[in-house]
Amino acid sequence: MTAARFDSPQAILTGGGSRREAAGLLSALDAHHTLLVVDPYFRTADFLMEIRASLDRNRIANDVFSDLQPDPTDQNVRSGTERFRALGADSILAIGGGSALDVAKMIGVASTNGEPLSRFQGYYRIPNPGPPVVAMPTTAGTGSEATKVAVITDTERNVKMMILDAKLMPAVAIVDYELTMSMSKPLTAHVGVDALTHGIEAYVSSKANPLTDPVALSSIKKIHANLKTAWMDPGNAQAREAMSVAALQGGLAFTNSSVCLVHGMSRPLGLLFRLPHGLSNSVLLPTVTRFSWPGSKARYAEVARGVGIASGKHSDESACEALSAWLDELNAELHVPRLRECCGGDVEKFRATLPKMAADALESGSPQNNPVVPAANQIMELFEMAW
């Protein structure tokens, strides 16, 4: 086999209340002035005030930046970088969902490297490391707290840039499931299926390896056992904690293997129709899985058997069919909409975008890791099938 590399944060903290360790961890990283990059939703949250008070007690100056949005842009990163430099900050604490964490990671490397951000698009193209980033997710989906990836929209080219480099890996991940308890049912569903997508794609990718396989499978099993409970009973701490760990594992798995076709198609879809990343992945996963499993029957069958929806008595093909059926059922039970419901129902407008979305999907590089590598016309057909 080819050599496998496994990157991760220097330290990972999990468990309820682990957010209270942020100040001590930043002190250990020799932080003196921390920029808190915070999802605007939590700008006035009590827990944020508690964290800032703890930073004050540890004599760490701190300021908040929250000028960001879902599917963040290079402009968000530019504004945050200017703020970071103006303050003379030396560290970053990222708090929020994937958008806030991605912006924070990019602010870090942008502060030590010149513009434009577009020169970092692709794989391992960031020259200089940035300051230490401590990442604290408030959703259980993206796994960005433990990935060397950021996705940022280039506003000039109207393209979502996938940027992968070990210099984007946070120094510390703090996964406190208590911060996810306020997620709405739709958000719980969408980011939960997003995490499931990470686990499955990491496992079936052409870049899967012995280091990522057990992490991916563990993530998938936790999601199968806990997502519906977290969705039906939002106050269930056990399910919320399991989903937070599963999302972390999904991030660790895919960042050291890869994502595949679902993500390649999801990025242009989210860009052109302003769909949140988790939602666009969720609506595509069943359709893309059904297209992809003939290229890796054994791997998809192992996923199905691992979560108990198929047994050793089933053929690989039967197990793959069972997995596809379960993904359809899961989306239905979680009220994940069809693509047409997300895109306004205007099929002609949708079809007019298909050539660009297919081209952008292929340009991202992710489909090339898929068990079945599609042509542009096949990607267009898959979008139609998901409609």
C-alpha positions in Angstrom: 0.0 0.0 0.0 1.0 3.6 -0.4 2.2 5.7 2.6 -0.6 7.1 4.8 -0.4 10.3 6.7 -2.6 11.1 9.7 -2.9 14.8 10.8 -4.8 15.8 13.9 -4.9 18.6 16.5 -2.2 18.5 19.1 -4.8 18.0 21.8 -8.5 17.1 21.7 -10.8 17.6 24.6 -14.3 16.1 24.7 -17.1 16.1 27.3 -19.7 18.4 28.8 -18.1 21.6 30.2 -14.8 21.1 28.4 -15.3 24.6 27.0 -14.1 25.9 30.4 -10.6 24.6 29.6 -10.2 27.1 26.7 -8.3 29.8 28.7 -5.9 27.3 30.2 -5.2 25.7 26.8 -4.5 29.1 25.3 -2.2 30.0 28.1 -0.3 26.7 27.4 0.0 27.9 23.8 1.6 31.1 25.1 -1.3 33.3 24.0 -1.4 36.9 25.2 -4.0 38.4 22.9 -6.7 36.1 21.4 -9.2 37.0 18.7 -12.4 35.1 19.2 -14.0 34.3 15.9 -17.6 33.7 16.8 -20.8 32.8 14.9 -23.0 35.9 15.1 -25.8 33.7 16.7 -23.6 33.3 19.8 -22.4 36.9 20.0 -24.2 37.6 23.2 -24.4 34.0 24.6 -23.8 33.5 28.3 -21.2 30.8 27.7 -19.2 33.3 25.5 -19.2 35.8 28.3 -18.0 33.1 30.7 -15.2 32.2 28.4 -14.1 35.8 28.0 -14.2 36.2 31.8 -11.9 33.2 32.1 -9.5 34.6 29.5 -9.4 37.9 31.5 -8.6 35.9 34.7 -5.7 34.3 32.8 -4.5 37.7 31.7 -5.2 37.0 28.0 -6.5 40.1 26.2 -9.4 39.2 24.0 -11.6 40.7 21.3 -14.6 39.3 19.3 -14.9 39.1 15.5 -18.3 37.9 14.2 -18.6 39.5 10.7 -19.2 36.3 8.9 -22.0 34.4 7.3 -23.0 30.8 6.3 -20.9 29.8 3.3 -18.3 32.4 4.2 -16.4 34.4 1.7 -12.9 35.8 1.1 -14.3 39.2 2.2 -15.2 37.7 5.6 -11.6 36.4 5.9 -10.1 39.7 4.7 -12.1 41.6 7.4 -11.1 39.2 10.1 -7.4 39.3 9.1 -7.4 43.1 9.2 -8.9 42.9 12.7 -6.4 40.3 13.8 -3.4 42.4 12.6 -4.8 45.7 13.9 -5.1 44.2 17.4 -1.7 42.6 17.3 -3.3 39.3 18.3 -1.3 36.1 18.6 -3.9 33.4 18.8 -7.5 32.6 17.7 -10.4 30.9 19.5 -13.0 29.8 17.0 -16.6 29.2 18.2 -19.4 28.2 16.0 -20.4 25.9 13.2 -18.2 25.0 10.2 -18.5 28.5 8.7 -17.0 30.2 11.8 -14.3 27.6 12.2 -13.3 27.8 8.5 -13.1 31.6 8.6 -11.0 31.4 11.8 -8.6 28.9 10.3 -8.2 31.0 7.2 -7.7 34.3 9.2 -4.8 32.5 10.9 -2.9 31.6 7.7 -4.0 34.8 5.9 -2.3 36.8 8.7 1.1 35.3 7.8 0.7 35.0 4.1 -0.1 37.5 1.3 -3.3 37.9 -0.7 -5.1 36.7 -2.7 -6.6 33.7 -1.0 -7.2 32.1 -4.4 -3.6 31.1 -4.6 -4.1 28.7 -1.7 -6.9 26.8 -3.5 -6.2 23.1 -3.8 -3.7 21.0 -1.9 -0.8 22.1 0.2 -0.3 25.5 -1.2 0.0 27.6 1.9 3.6 28.7 2.5 3.7 29.9 6.1 1.9 28.6 9.2 -0.4 30.9 11.1 -0.9 31.4 14.8 -2.4 28.7 17.0 -6.1 28.1 16.6 -8.3 26.6 19.3 -11.5 25.3 17.7 -14.8 24.8 19.6 -17.7 23.6 17.5 -21.3 24.4 18.3 -22.8 21.9 15.9 -22.3 18.2 15.4 -21.6 18.0 11.7 -18.7 19.5 9.9 -15.8 18.2 12.0 -13.9 21.3 11.0 -12.4 21.4 14.5 -10.2 18.5 13.4 -9.6 19.0 9.7 -6.9 20.6 7.6 -9.6 21.9 5.2 -11.4 25.2 4.8 -14.1 26.0 2.2 -14.3 29.7 1.3 -16.2 31.4 -1.5 -14.1 33.5 -4.0 -16.5 36.4 -4.6 -14.7 37.5 -7.8 -14.9 34.2 -9.6 -18.1 33.0 -7.8 -16.5 29.7 -6.9 -16.2 27.8 -3.6 -12.6 27.2 -3.0 -11.6 24.0 -1.3 -8.3 24.7 0.5 -6.4 21.7 2.1 -3.2 22.1 4.0 -1.8 20.8 7.3 -1.2 24.4 8.3 -5.0 24.7 8.6 -5.3 22.1 11.3 -6.3 23.6 14.7 -3.8 23.3 17.5 -6.6 22.2 19.9 -10.1 21.0 19.4 -12.6 21.4 22.3 -15.7 19.3 21.6 -18.3 20.2 24.3 -21.6 18.6 23.4 -23.4 21.0 25.7 -22.9 23.7 23.0 -24.9 21.7 20.5 -28.0 21.3 22.7 -29.6 24.4 21.2 -29.6 23.2 17.6 -33.0 23.1 16.0 -34.4 19.9 14.6 -33.7 20.8 11.0 -30.1 21.8 11.8 -29.6 18.6 13.8 -30.8 16.6 10.8 -28.8 18.3 8.2 -25.4 18.5 10.0 -26.0 14.9 11.3 -26.4 13.5 7.7 -23.4 15.7 6.8 -21.3 13.9 9.4 -22.6 10.6 8.1 -21.5 11.7 4.6 -18.0 12.4 5.9 -17.8 8.9 7.5 -19.0 7.1 4.4 -17.0 9.0 1.9 -13.8 8.7 3.9 -14.4 4.9 4.0 -15.1 4.4 0.3 -12.6 7.0 -1.0 -9.7 5.8 -3.1 -7.5 7.5 -0.5 -9.0 5.5 2.4 -6.2 3.8 4.5 -5.8 1.7 7.6 -5.5 4.7 9.9 -8.8 6.3 8.7 -10.9 3.2 8.3 -11.6 2.5 12.0 -12.3 6.1 12.7 -14.7 6.4 9.8 -16.6 3.2 10.8 -16.8 4.3 14.4 -18.3 7.6 13.3 -20.9 5.9 11.0 -21.9 3.5 13.8 -22.4 6.3 16.3 -24.5 8.3 13.9 -26.7 5.3 13.0 -27.3 4.7 16.7 -27.9 8.3 17.9 -28.9 10.7 15.1 -32.6 10.0 15.2 -32.6 10.2 19.0 -30.9 13.5 19.0 -33.4 14.7 16.4 -36.5 13.4 18.2 -35.3 14.3 21.7 -33.1 17.4 21.5 -32.4 17.4 25.2 -31.0 13.9 25.2 -27.4 14.5 26.5 -26.2 11.0 25.7 -27.3 11.2 22.0 -25.9 14.8 21.7 -22.5 13.8 23.1 -22.3 10.7 20.8 -23.2 12.9 17.8 -20.5 15.4 18.7 -17.9 12.7 19.0 -19.1 11.2 15.7 -18.7 14.5 13.9 -15.2 14.9 15.3 -14.4 11.4 14.1 -15.9 12.1 10.7 -13.6 15.1 10.3 -10.5 13.2 11.4 -11.4 10.5 8.9 -12.1 12.5 5.8 -9.3 15.0 6.3 -6.8 12.1 6.3 -8.6 10.2 3.5 -10.8 12.4 1.4 -14.3 13.3 0.6 -15.8 12.2 -2.8 -18.6 13.0 -5.2 -21.2 14.2 -2.7 -19.0 17.0 -1.6 -17.9 17.8 -5.2 -21.5 18.3 -6.2 -22.5 20.0 -3.0 -20.2 22.9 -3.2 -21.5 24.4 -6.5 -25.1 23.6 -5.4 -24.6 25.5 -2.2 -23.0 28.4 -4.0 -25.6 28.9 -6.7 -28.7 28.2 -4.6 -27.4 29.5 -1.3 -27.9 26.2 0.4 -26.1 25.5 3.7 -23.4 22.9 3.3 -25.0 20.3 5.6 -28.3 20.5 3.7 -26.8 20.2 0.3 -24.8 17.2 1.3 -27.9 15.6 2.9 -30.1 15.9 -0.1 -27.4 14.4 -2.4 -26.1 11.5 -0.2 -28.8 8.8 -1.1 -28.6 9.5 -4.9 -24.9 9.6 -5.1 -24.5 6.5 -2.9 -26.8 4.5 -5.3 -24.6 5.7 -8.2 -21.3 5.0 -6.5 -21.6 1.6 -4.7 -21.1 -0.5 -7.9 -17.5 0.8 -7.9 -16.8 -0.5 -4.4 -19.4 -3.1 -3.4 -17.3 -4.6 -0.6 -16.6 -1.3 1.1 -20.2 -0.1 1.0 -21.4 -3.5 2.1 -19.0 -3.3 5.1 -20.7 0.0 6.1 -24.1 -1.7 5.9 -23.0 -4.7 8.0 -21.3 -2.4 10.4 -24.5 -0.6 11.4 -26.6 -3.8 11.3 -28.8 -3.1 8.3 -27.3 -6.1 6.6 -25.6 -9.3 7.8 -23.0 -11.7 6.6 -25.7 -13.8 5.0 -26.4 -11.0 2.6 -24.4 -10.6 -0.6 -22.4 -7.5 -1.0 -24.9 -6.3 -3.6 -27.9 -6.9 -1.3 -26.1 -5.1 1.5 -25.4 -2.1 -0.8 -29.1 -2.0 -1.8 -30.0 -2.1 1.9 -27.7 0.8 2.6 -29.1 2.9 -0.2 -32.7 2.2 1.0 -31.7 3.1 4.6 -30.3 6.4 3.5 -33.6 7.2 1.7 -35.5 6.2 4.8 -33.3 8.3 7.1 -33.8 11.4 5.1 -37.5 10.9 5.0 -37.7 10.3 8.8 -35.6 13.4 9.5 -37.7 15.5 7.1 -34.7 16.3 4.9 -36.3 17.9 1.8 -35.9 16.9 -1.8 -33.6 19.1 -3.9 -36.6 20.8 -5.7 -37.9 22.0 -2.4 -34.5 23.6 -1.6 -34.1 25.3 -4.9 -37.5 27.0 -5.3 -39.1 24.4 -7.6 -38.1 26.2 -10.8 -36.8 23.2 -12.8 -35.9 25.3 -15.9 -33.7 27.6 -13.8 -32.2 24.6 -12.1 -31.4 22.9 -15.4 -29.8 26.0 -16.8 -27.2 25.8 -14.0 -26.3 22.1 -14.5 -23.4 22.6 -16.9 -21.6 25.0 -14.5 -22.4 22.9 -11.5 -21.0 19.8 -13.1 -17.9 21.6 -14.3 -17.3 23.1 -10.9 -17.8 19.8 -9.2 -15.2 18.1 -11.4 -12.8 21.1 -10.9 -12.9 20.7 -7.1 -11.0 17.4 -7.4 -13.3 15.5 -5.0 -15.1 13.4 -7.6 -11.8 11.9 -8.7 -11.6 10.0 -5.3 -15.1 8.5 -5.8 -15.5 4.7 -6.3 -17.1 5.5 -9.7 -15.5 8.6 -11.2 -18.2 10.4 -13.1 -18.2 12.4 -16.4 -19.8 15.8 -16.5 -23.0 14.5 -18.1 -23.3 11.8 -15.3 -23.1 14.5 -12.7 -25.8 16.5 -14.4 -28.0 13.3 -14.5 -27.4 12.8 -10.7 -28.5 16.4 -10.0 -31.7 15.6 -12.0 -32.2 12.4 -10.1 -31.9 14.2 -6.7 -34.4 16.8 -7.9 
